[in-house]
């Protein structure tokens, strides 16, 4: 009862947030249009430079893949806002723009929009894990799991796999199938996977006929691999920090899940631009209807929005060792911390 009361008090501390965010929820067509122009324009220009760089050396092509990936991430943020209906006032404009973006992010728009909505509705709710989130086990679940599941989980949480291999596999292969989509989804979510695949096949056929299969792969693959890794890192670090928030359904609170379960990722300005202000993730979870270009202003103008965990680029790297949610300590812990109590109990039993 004491924990429930404390949770209620914590939630009450953010009373009035709805009135605060309301003034930032109106999209600006000029800002949205300019964001489309500079994001797609930047990607196309960088891809053109990558094509000509093939005559110089592939090392230069790979260097140019870094800004190309940045523009791809920015396009994903546009798709992300469209999925929340926050980029334009018109739903048709949001959906049309989101679908176009999906051809460059390799992420079927309607299918992703549904799974991402579930993420927002149940983020940090222990009983609702599994759709649109990073696989996270509690300490007790991990210790009670069969050996093969523990091995699989350790492989999955290994930084090399989680940020190196998994992102490319996810965006290049897994998103080609309606994996994780419930059959009762009835708004074209599952069909959008097929339509996106067909459109991508057509685009690739055109580009291959134009410049050849080798140049297409040489330009496209490094862009996707880097962008996928960056996108996965952003999603991970904004939720998987030590003093994050997880709660069982009866005590789960939307406000606390947003403000305590999401971080403010303070990035250098150039990285903040390429990542579309997604570092203000606590505000985004609090109010997904705020366009990305209004998030920083909402944060800076309201002290209430600054009462969150702040991560810097340097401190964020320390989160990679965290792996399990400790329900007693109410924080994410490393495998070593989780296994230490069990080792102590074994020693006592042996004595």
LUMBA-270480 format. One line per 3 residues: number of its first residue (from 1); their letters; for each residue x, y, z of C-alpha. Coordinates in Angstrom, 2 decimals, always signed. Example, Ala and Ser with C-alpha at 12.3 -4.5 7.8 and 13.67 -1.06 7.14 Angstrom:
residues 2
1) as) +12.30:-4.50:+7.80; +13.67:-1.06:+7.14
END
This chain:
residues 351
1) xxx) +0.00:+0.00:+0.00; +2.87:+2.33:+0.80; +4.35:+1.88:-2.70
4) xxx) +0.95:+2.53:-4.31; +0.57:+5.72:-2.29; +4.08:+6.83:-3.25
7) xxx) +3.28:+6.17:-6.89; +0.15:+8.30:-6.60; +2.16:+11.10:-5.01
10) xxx) +4.78:+10.93:-7.74; +2.09:+11.08:-10.42; +0.40:+14.01:-8.69
13) xxx) +3.69:+15.92:-8.85; +3.18:+16.20:-12.62; -0.37:+17.50:-12.32
16) xxx) -1.15:+20.05:-14.99; +1.03:+18.56:-17.71; -1.91:+18.30:-20.12
19) xxx) -2.41:+22.05:-20.05; +1.31:+22.58:-20.60; +1.69:+20.34:-23.65
22) xxx) -1.51:+21.55:-25.33; +0.15:+24.73:-26.65; +2.87:+22.73:-28.43
25) xxx) +0.64:+20.21:-30.22; -0.22:+22.28:-33.28; +1.81:+21.30:-36.36
28) xxx) +3.25:+24.02:-38.56; +2.90:+23.13:-42.26; +5.88:+25.30:-43.22
31) xxx) +8.19:+23.67:-40.69; +6.98:+20.20:-41.63; +7.44:+20.85:-45.35
34) xxx) +10.91:+22.29:-44.82; +11.84:+19.25:-42.76; +10.76:+17.00:-45.63
37) xxx) +12.79:+19.04:-48.12; +16.02:+19.15:-46.12; +15.78:+15.50:-45.02
40) xxx) +15.01:+13.94:-48.40; +17.15:+16.49:-50.21; +20.07:+15.71:-47.93
43) xxx) +19.66:+11.97:-48.46; +19.44:+12.21:-52.24; +22.41:+14.58:-52.43
46) xxx) +24.52:+12.33:-50.22; +23.56:+9.26:-52.23; +24.62:+11.09:-55.41
49) xxx) +27.98:+11.91:-53.83; +28.34:+8.29:-52.74; +27.77:+7.17:-56.33
52) xxx) +30.50:+9.44:-57.71; +32.79:+8.53:-54.80; +32.87:+4.94:-56.06
55) xxx) +35.32:+6.17:-58.71; +37.59:+7.54:-55.97; +37.56:+4.75:-53.44
58) xxx) +35.05:+2.81:-51.40; +36.52:+4.22:-48.21; +35.06:+7.60:-49.20
61) xxx) +31.72:+5.99:-50.00; +31.61:+4.48:-46.52; +32.47:+7.84:-44.96
64) xxx) +29.60:+9.46:-46.84; +27.31:+6.67:-45.65; +27.46:+8.23:-42.16
67) xxx) +25.63:+11.48:-43.08; +23.39:+9.47:-45.43; +22.37:+7.33:-42.47
70) xxx) +21.74:+10.51:-40.47; +19.30:+11.74:-43.09; +17.64:+8.30:-43.15
73) xxx) +17.16:+8.49:-39.37; +15.65:+11.94:-39.81; +13.23:+10.56:-42.40
76) xxx) +12.26:+7.85:-39.92; +11.43:+10.59:-37.40; +9.13:+12.18:-39.99
79) xxx) +7.43:+8.80:-40.51; +7.24:+8.47:-36.74; +5.47:+11.83:-36.37
82) xxx) +3.10:+10.98:-39.20; +2.20:+7.75:-37.44; +1.22:+9.78:-34.38
85) xxx) -0.78:+12.21:-36.52; +1.41:+15.09:-35.35; +3.30:+16.13:-38.48
88) xxx) +0.38:+17.68:-40.38; -3.13:+18.62:-39.35; -4.58:+16.44:-42.09
91) xxx) -4.67:+12.71:-41.47; -4.44:+12.09:-45.20; -1.31:+14.22:-45.43
94) xxx) +0.22:+12.37:-42.47; -0.54:+8.95:-43.93; +0.62:+9.84:-47.45
97) xxx) +3.89:+11.28:-46.16; +4.40:+8.36:-43.78; +3.95:+5.84:-46.59
100) xxx) +6.53:+7.64:-48.77; +8.95:+7.73:-45.84; +8.46:+4.00:-45.28
103) xxx) +10.02:+3.27:-48.67; +13.28:+4.79:-47.43; +13.15:+3.41:-43.88
106) xxx) +12.14:-0.10:-45.06; +9.45:-0.03:-42.36; +5.84:-0.71:-43.46
109) xxx) +3.98:+2.37:-42.33; +0.62:+1.03:-41.13; +2.06:-2.10:-39.53
112) xxx) +4.70:-0.11:-37.67; +2.14:+2.54:-36.66; -0.01:-0.10:-34.97
115) xxx) +2.83:-1.79:-33.08; +4.27:+1.59:-32.05; +0.88:+2.68:-30.73
118) xxx) +0.90:-0.43:-28.53; +4.35:+0.54:-27.30; +3.06:+3.95:-26.25
121) xxx) -0.07:+2.55:-24.63; +1.80:-0.03:-22.54; +5.37:+1.21:-22.27
124) xxx) +7.02:-0.02:-19.03; +4.02:-2.20:-18.14; +5.46:-5.56:-17.10
127) xxx) +2.43:-7.63:-18.12; +2.32:-6.09:-21.60; +5.87:-6.66:-22.86
130) xxx) +6.51:-8.10:-26.28; +5.32:-5.64:-28.94; +7.36:-2.63:-29.97
133) xxx) +9.91:-2.82:-27.16; +13.35:-4.19:-26.36; +13.23:-7.72:-24.90
136) xxx) +13.62:-7.24:-21.16; +13.37:-9.88:-18.44; +13.14:-9.41:-14.71
139) xxx) +15.81:-10.98:-12.51; +13.37:-13.63:-11.25; +12.24:-14.49:-14.78
142) xxx) +15.82:-14.89:-15.94; +16.82:-17.10:-13.00; +13.73:-19.30:-13.49
145) xxx) +14.19:-19.61:-17.27; +15.54:-22.80:-18.91; +19.19:-22.75:-19.92
148) xxx) +18.49:-22.22:-23.63; +16.38:-19.13:-22.95; +19.07:-17.67:-20.69
151) xxx) +21.67:-18.25:-23.42; +19.40:-16.65:-26.04; +18.77:-13.67:-23.77
154) xxx) +22.48:-13.17:-23.09; +23.19:-13.24:-26.82; +20.38:-10.79:-27.50
157) xxx) +21.55:-8.33:-24.81; +25.17:-8.47:-25.96; +25.96:-4.99:-27.37
160) xxx) +27.62:-6.42:-30.49; +24.45:-8.34:-31.34; +21.91:-5.79:-30.10
163) xxx) +23.40:-2.80:-31.92; +25.45:-4.48:-34.63; +23.67:-7.54:-36.00
166) xxx) +20.05:-7.30:-34.82; +19.24:-3.85:-36.33; +20.30:-4.85:-39.85
169) xxx) +18.48:-8.19:-39.61; +15.38:-6.45:-38.30; +15.12:-3.74:-40.95
172) xxx) +16.34:-5.75:-43.92; +14.64:-9.09:-43.21; +12.17:-9.20:-40.32
175) xxx) +10.20:-6.14:-41.39; +9.49:-7.92:-44.65; +7.07:-10.14:-42.72
178) xxx) +4.13:-9.26:-40.42; +5.91:-10.73:-37.40; +4.25:-9.85:-34.12
181) xxx) +1.11:-8.58:-35.80; -2.13:-9.92:-34.43; -4.48:-11.45:-36.98
184) xxx) -7.36:-9.30:-35.72; -5.62:-6.11:-36.87; -8.09:-4.87:-39.46
187) xxx) -6.90:-1.47:-40.72; -4.53:-2.68:-43.42; -1.59:-3.21:-41.08
190) xxx) -0.64:-6.67:-42.26; -1.38:-5.80:-45.90; +0.93:-2.79:-45.66
193) xxx) +3.86:-5.18:-45.29; +3.10:-6.75:-48.67; +2.47:-3.43:-50.39
196) xxx) +5.70:-1.97:-49.01; +7.66:-5.01:-50.22; +6.19:-4.70:-53.71
199) xxx) +6.95:-0.97:-53.86; +10.50:-1.57:-52.67; +10.99:-4.27:-55.29
202) xxx) +9.86:-1.82:-57.96; +12.16:+0.95:-56.72; +15.15:-1.36:-56.55
205) xxx) +14.44:-2.62:-60.07; +14.46:+0.97:-61.35; +17.69:+1.91:-59.56
208) xxx) +19.44:-1.30:-60.62; +18.44:-0.74:-64.24; +19.73:+2.84:-63.95
211) xxx) +23.14:+2.45:-62.26; +23.64:-1.30:-61.80; +23.27:-3.78:-58.97
214) xxx) +26.74:-3.35:-57.46; +26.53:+0.46:-57.05; +23.02:+0.16:-55.60
217) xxx) +24.14:-2.33:-52.99; +27.37:-0.43:-52.30; +25.39:+2.73:-51.55
220) xxx) +22.25:+1.32:-49.99; +23.56:-1.35:-47.62; +25.97:+0.77:-45.53
223) xxx) +23.33:+3.48:-45.26; +20.76:+1.04:-43.93; +23.15:-0.78:-41.59
226) xxx) +24.35:+2.44:-39.95; +20.89:+4.02:-39.78; +19.39:+0.84:-38.30
229) xxx) +22.10:+0.69:-35.64; +21.61:+4.35:-34.72; +17.84:+4.00:-34.59
232) xxx) +18.05:+0.93:-32.39; +20.54:+2.65:-30.09; +18.26:+5.66:-29.69
235) xxx) +15.24:+3.51:-28.88; +17.26:+1.44:-26.42; +19.03:+4.18:-24.52
238) xxx) +15.90:+6.28:-24.06; +14.21:+3.49:-22.09; +16.97:+1.19:-20.85
241) xxx) +18.78:+3.26:-18.23; +19.45:+2.31:-14.62; +16.73:+4.27:-12.82
244) xxx) +14.04:+3.72:-15.41; +10.44:+2.75:-14.65; +8.73:-0.62:-14.87
247) xxx) +5.54:-1.52:-13.05; +2.89:-4.22:-12.85; -0.47:-3.45:-14.44
250) xxx) -2.46:-2.58:-11.29; +0.06:+0.10:-10.26; +1.21:+1.16:-13.74
253) xxx) +0.82:+4.89:-14.36; +0.92:+6.56:-17.78; +2.48:+9.78:-16.55
256) xxx) +5.22:+8.05:-14.58; +5.93:+5.68:-17.46; +6.54:+8.73:-19.67
259) xxx) +8.49:+10.91:-17.23; +10.39:+8.22:-15.31; +10.52:+5.51:-17.98
262) xxx) +11.91:+7.76:-20.72; +15.09:+9.80:-20.61; +16.13:+13.22:-21.84
265) xxx) +19.04:+12.38:-24.13; +21.08:+15.59:-24.35; +22.95:+15.32:-27.62
268) xxx) +25.27:+17.75:-29.43; +23.22:+20.06:-31.66; +24.23:+18.40:-34.93
271) xxx) +23.18:+14.97:-33.63; +20.01:+16.45:-32.15; +19.17:+17.75:-35.62
274) xxx) +19.81:+14.46:-37.40; +17.78:+12.57:-34.79; +14.84:+14.93:-35.05
277) xxx) +14.81:+16.00:-31.38; +13.87:+12.47:-30.31; +16.19:+12.99:-27.34
280) xxx) +13.32:+14.80:-25.64; +11.73:+11.41:-25.37; +9.99:+11.97:-22.06
283) xxx) +7.92:+14.75:-23.59; +7.21:+12.67:-26.67; +5.86:+9.83:-24.52
286) xxx) +3.86:+12.26:-22.46; +2.29:+13.79:-25.56; +2.92:+12.03:-28.89
289) xxx) +0.84:+14.71:-30.61; +3.68:+17.23:-30.30; +5.62:+17.55:-33.59
292) xxx) +9.31:+16.80:-33.20; +10.28:+20.43:-33.93; +8.27:+21.63:-30.88
295) xxx) +9.74:+19.21:-28.34; +12.80:+21.25:-27.42; +10.76:+24.41:-26.85
298) xxx) +8.35:+22.50:-24.60; +11.29:+21.22:-22.58; +13.09:+24.55:-22.27
301) xxx) +10.04:+26.64:-21.40; +8.64:+24.40:-18.67; +10.63:+23.44:-15.54
304) xxx) +8.18:+20.59:-14.93; +9.44:+18.91:-18.10; +13.03:+19.08:-16.89
307) xxx) +12.48:+16.85:-13.85; +13.64:+13.69:-15.60; +16.73:+11.51:-15.95
310) xxx) +19.24:+13.20:-18.23; +21.75:+11.24:-20.27; +24.69:+12.63:-22.18
313) xxx) +26.38:+10.93:-25.10; +29.14:+9.74:-22.76; +26.94:+8.56:-19.88
316) xxx) +24.61:+6.73:-22.27; +27.33:+4.20:-23.15; +27.24:+2.95:-19.57
319) xxx) +23.71:+1.63:-20.13; +24.96:-1.16:-22.41; +25.87:-3.37:-19.43
322) xxx) +22.35:-3.23:-17.98; +20.28:-6.30:-18.76; +17.64:-7.24:-16.16
325) xxx) +14.94:-5.45:-14.19; +15.36:-5.97:-10.46; +11.90:-5.63:-8.92
328) xxx) +13.27:-5.35:-5.39; +15.84:-2.65:-6.16; +13.54:-1.09:-8.77
331) xxx) +16.30:-0.54:-11.28; +18.01:-2.21:-14.18; +21.01:-4.29:-13.17
334) xxx) +23.83:-6.15:-14.89; +23.98:-9.93:-15.20; +26.74:-9.93:-12.59
337) xxx) +24.59:-8.03:-10.09; +21.63:-10.32:-10.73; +23.64:-13.51:-10.26
340) xxx) +25.50:-12.37:-7.15; +22.64:-13.11:-4.70; +22.20:-16.61:-6.16
343) xxx) +25.92:-17.32:-5.74; +25.66:-16.22:-2.12; +22.74:-18.52:-1.47
346) xxx) +24.60:-21.47:-2.99; +27.55:-20.79:-0.69; +25.23:-20.72:+2.34
349) xxx) +23.60:-23.99:+1.27; +26.99:-25.65:+0.87; +28.00:-24.52:+4.37
END
